[in-house]
């Protein structure tokens, strides 16, 4: 009888050990992908699309932000929609060094220079890495004949919201609930391909107030390309 109990305990301990090793290996794998993206994203050419949607029962607003990076030049296009109608768009170039350093915004007739040289949105992969609470699921998926590793992770909603902002926009006291965040890794280059999440009741409204729902999709493409961007002026 005692031998059976010892055997069962040993099997249980082994199973727990395997589970711990599996979880550790899974976390290390995602951390490695994020580390590679953190290391190479400032150094290589690639394009990023950020789509943000916010809506209540009657109205919706969407921002489509597209930036292409080549060397020290950023080409940016921003489209803003209200209830699916385009209400304004902005085209601009950011030059980060050289004698043309600055931001050039098109005003329907010509590009005019302003002093601001900051990008509107910059994906903070370090924030993601530091604030993943747990990995819920890992699976391999194929999109347009390309293989990706898909992670579904748990994050605090305020951390997920702040992913694309340099400064902290939402704080713990604003939105402390936990949400699912989907992270896709391009297995051909070990770079983050896509990040998706949605936040229900963004404004923490009660039943008396209008509830705002928010979703974001960030997509990186043309990784390490040589598509030269020429300034139009």
Secondary structure, 3 states (H helix, E strand, C coil): CHHHHHHHHHHHHHHHHHHHHHHHHHHHHHHHHHHHHHHHCCCCCCEEEEEEEEECCCCEEEEEEEEEEECCEEEEEEEEEECCEEEEEEEEEEECCCCCCEEEEECCCCEEEECCCCCCCCCCHHHHHHHEEEEEEEEEEEECCEEEEEEEEEEEHHHHHHHHCCCCCCCCCCCCCEEEEEEEEECCCCEEEEEEEEECCCCCCCCCCCCCEEEEEEEEECCCCCCCCCCCC
